[in-house]
Amino acid sequence: MVTDSTISYRSLKPETSLTGFVESFWMLENKADRAHEIVVVPNGRFDIVFFHTPDNPYHVMLMGLETEPQKSTIPPKAIIFAISFRLLAIEYLLDMKTAAIINTAYALPSDFWGISSDDLNDFEQFCYKVSVKMRSLIRTDIDNRKQELFELIYTSKGALSVKELSEKVFWSSRQINRYFKEYFGISLKAYSNIIRFKESLPHLLEGKLFPELNFTDQNHFIKEIKRLSGVLPKELSKDVNDRFLLFHSIPNK
């Protein structure tokens, strides 16, 4: 659990049967009487967020992939429980396409998956309840090429080229990009760049303001960090006022 004077954050990993589809469960609470300003940066995942505040009714949102930094706020006394999904879940768990909600969100029914505002009182029970539901929804007709493709993207931390990925899974780069555009709204290369950016964050927190992953050079590294976070690596690493929410998901932040 990560806490400061106003923000409480906790995350849990999914059980083994869900790891190909779910990156993590997380909860966040703004304990203050004022809104907390944040910057949402691309993280390579999409989230279903269950949310309420004292002044707003309970609601559920599907958050699309981000491709650019966006300023936002966490309302005072807000409580958020969420599921962060890997891309394979779009087709084989939710059975939908999310290309239309890049950098935005889509409202889901308030009774989605049988979760209500009362379920936001116990994080572990929430995780158990949605895990049971998800296990019942996973399709069995998963394309092995897609499964292997995503595994390679994540384990390589976005460092493999489109050509290398295509050759390893015996699937043409044209077909892969057509699939990515149709289901997720971005190219494979753009997605891999986001994963590489995300995997750079722990290094930045350690004060390593130079590329550790497959960036061309220092200049390329700086440009990519600024493009995806809105600030230079040095400023991002300082995370003044806990603005960059994604840092909370890094162990020992």
C-alpha positions in Angstrom: 0.0 0.0 0.0 1.2 3.5 -0.9 0.0 6.4 1.3 0.8 10.1 1.8 -1.2 12.7 3.6 -4.1 12.6 1.2 -3.8 9.7 -1.2 -4.1 6.0 -0.3 -3.3 3.4 -3.0 -3.3 -0.4 -2.9 -2.9 -3.0 -5.6 -3.2 -6.8 -5.8 -2.1 -9.2 -8.5 -4.7 -11.6 -10.1 -4.7 -15.3 -9.6 -2.8 -17.4 -12.1 -5.8 -18.2 -14.3 -6.3 -14.5 -15.0 -2.8 -13.2 -15.5 -3.0 -13.3 -19.3 -6.0 -10.9 -19.1 -5.6 -8.9 -15.9 -2.5 -6.9 -14.9 -3.8 -5.9 -11.5 -6.6 -4.8 -9.2 -6.1 -1.5 -7.5 -7.9 1.0 -5.2 -7.3 4.6 -4.6 -8.8 7.0 -2.1 -8.5 10.7 -1.8 -8.9 11.3 1.9 -8.7 15.1 1.6 -11.4 17.7 1.4 -10.0 19.1 -1.8 -9.4 17.6 -5.3 -6.0 16.1 -6.1 -4.6 17.2 -9.4 -3.0 14.4 -11.4 -1.5 13.7 -14.9 -2.7 10.5 -16.5 0.0 9.1 -18.8 -0.1 6.2 -21.2 0.3 2.9 -19.5 -0.5 0.2 -22.1 -3.6 -1.1 -20.4 -7.3 -0.3 -20.1 -9.3 -0.1 -16.9 -12.8 -0.6 -15.6 -13.2 1.8 -12.8 -15.9 1.6 -10.1 -16.2 5.0 -8.4 -18.0 7.1 -6.0 -17.7 10.3 -4.0 -20.0 11.8 -1.3 -21.4 14.3 -3.8 -21.7 12.0 -6.9 -23.6 8.8 -7.5 -21.8 5.5 -7.9 -20.8 4.9 -11.5 -18.7 2.5 -13.6 -16.5 3.6 -16.5 -14.4 1.7 -19.1 -11.2 3.8 -19.7 -9.7 3.4 -23.1 -6.0 3.3 -23.9 -4.1 6.5 -23.5 -1.7 7.7 -26.1 -0.9 11.1 -24.7 -0.7 12.7 -21.2 -3.9 14.2 -19.9 -4.5 16.4 -16.8 -7.3 15.3 -14.5 -8.4 15.5 -10.8 -9.4 13.0 -8.2 -12.4 14.5 -6.4 -12.4 15.0 -2.6 -13.3 11.9 -0.6 -13.3 9.8 -3.8 -13.0 6.0 -3.6 -12.0 4.2 -6.7 -11.8 0.4 -7.2 -10.5 -0.7 -10.6 -9.4 -3.6 -12.8 -6.4 -3.0 -15.1 -6.6 -5.2 -18.1 -4.1 -6.5 -20.6 -5.1 -6.2 -24.2 -6.0 -9.8 -24.7 -9.0 -9.3 -22.4 -10.7 -6.9 -24.9 -11.5 -9.7 -27.3 -11.5 -12.8 -25.2 -13.0 -11.6 -21.9 -15.1 -8.6 -22.7 -15.8 -9.6 -26.3 -15.7 -6.0 -27.6 -13.6 -3.5 -29.5 -12.2 -0.3 -27.9 -10.7 1.5 -30.9 -13.4 4.3 -30.5 -12.4 5.2 -26.9 -8.7 6.1 -27.3 -7.9 8.8 -24.7 -11.5 8.8 -23.4 -14.0 6.7 -21.5 -17.3 4.9 -21.9 -20.0 4.7 -19.2 -21.0 1.1 -18.3 -24.2 0.1 -16.6 -24.2 0.9 -12.8 -24.9 -2.8 -12.1 -22.1 -4.0 -14.3 -20.9 -7.5 -13.2 -23.2 -7.3 -10.2 -21.0 -4.8 -8.4 -22.6 -2.0 -6.4 -21.4 0.9 -4.2 -21.5 -1.4 -1.2 -18.8 -3.5 -2.7 -16.4 -0.6 -2.5 -16.1 -1.1 1.3 -13.9 -4.2 1.1 -11.1 -4.3 -1.6 -10.2 -8.0 -1.2 -13.8 -9.1 -1.4 -14.3 -6.9 -4.5 -11.2 -8.6 -6.1 -12.6 -12.0 -5.3 -16.1 -11.2 -6.6 -14.9 -9.8 -10.0 -12.4 -12.6 -10.4 -15.2 -15.2 -10.2 -17.2 -13.2 -12.8 -14.2 -12.9 -15.1 -13.4 -16.6 -15.0 -16.9 -17.3 -16.2 -16.5 -15.0 -19.1 -13.1 -16.0 -20.6 -13.5 -17.5 -24.0 -11.8 -20.8 -24.9 -11.2 -20.1 -28.6 -8.1 -18.0 -28.0 -5.8 -17.5 -31.1 -2.4 -18.8 -30.0 -0.6 -16.2 -32.2 -2.3 -13.4 -30.3 -1.6 -15.0 -26.9 2.1 -15.4 -27.8 2.3 -11.9 -29.3 1.1 -10.2 -26.2 3.4 -12.3 -24.0 6.4 -11.3 -26.1 5.4 -7.6 -25.9 5.1 -7.7 -22.2 8.2 -9.8 -21.4 10.4 -7.9 -23.8 9.1 -4.6 -22.2 8.2 -3.3 -25.5 11.8 -3.6 -26.9 11.1 -5.9 -29.8 10.4 -4.4 -33.2 7.3 -5.1 -35.2 9.4 -7.3 -37.6 10.8 -9.3 -34.8 7.4 -9.9 -33.2 5.9 -10.8 -36.5 8.6 -13.4 -37.2 8.4 -14.9 -33.8 4.6 -15.5 -33.9 4.4 -16.4 -37.6 1.8 -13.6 -38.3 2.4 -10.9 -40.9 3.0 -7.4 -39.6 0.2 -6.1 -41.9 -2.3 -8.5 -40.3 -1.1 -7.6 -36.8 -1.5 -3.9 -37.4 -4.9 -4.4 -38.9 -5.9 -6.3 -35.8 -4.5 -3.6 -33.5 -6.2 -0.8 -35.4 -9.5 -2.6 -35.4 -9.6 -3.6 -31.8 -7.5 -1.0 -30.0 -7.2 2.0 -32.3 -3.4 2.2 -32.4 -0.6 0.4 -34.3 1.6 -2.3 -32.7 4.6 0.0 -32.8 2.7 2.7 -31.0 1.6 0.2 -28.3 5.1 -1.2 -27.9 6.5 2.3 -27.4 4.0 2.9 -24.7 5.0 -0.3 -22.9 8.7 0.7 -23.2 7.9 4.1 -21.7 6.0 2.5 -18.8 8.9 0.1 -18.1 11.2 3.1 -17.9 9.4 4.6 -15.0 11.1 2.5 -12.3 14.5 3.5 -13.7 13.5 7.2 -13.5 12.4 6.8 -9.9 15.9 5.5 -9.1 17.3 8.7 -10.7 18.5 7.0 -13.9 17.9 9.8 -16.3 19.2 7.8 -19.3 17.9 5.0 -21.4 17.9 1.5 -19.9 15.7 -0.1 -22.6 15.8 -0.2 -26.4 15.9 3.6 -27.2 18.1 4.7 -30.0 20.1 7.2 -27.9 19.7 9.8 -25.1 18.0 12.3 -27.3 15.4 9.7 -28.4 14.9 8.7 -24.8 14.2 12.3 -23.8 11.8 13.0 -26.7 9.8 9.8 -25.9 9.5 10.6 -22.2 8.4 14.1 -22.9 6.0 13.0 -25.6 4.2 10.5 -23.4 4.4 12.3 -20.1 4.4 16.0 -21.1 7.6 16.7 -19.1 11.3 16.0 -19.3 12.7 12.9 -17.6 14.2 14.9 -14.7 10.8 16.6 -13.9 9.0 13.3 -14.3 11.3 11.5 -11.9 10.6 14.1 -9.1 6.8 13.5 -9.4 6.1 16.8 -7.5 2.8 16.6 -5.4 2.2 13.0 -6.6 0.9 14.2 -9.9 1.8 11.2 -11.9 -0.7 8.5 -10.8 1.1 5.7 -12.6 4.0 5.9 -10.2 1.8 4.6 -7.5 1.7 1.2 -9.2 5.5 0.8 -8.9 6.6 -1.2 -5.8 8.3 0.9 -3.1 7.3 4.2 -4.7 
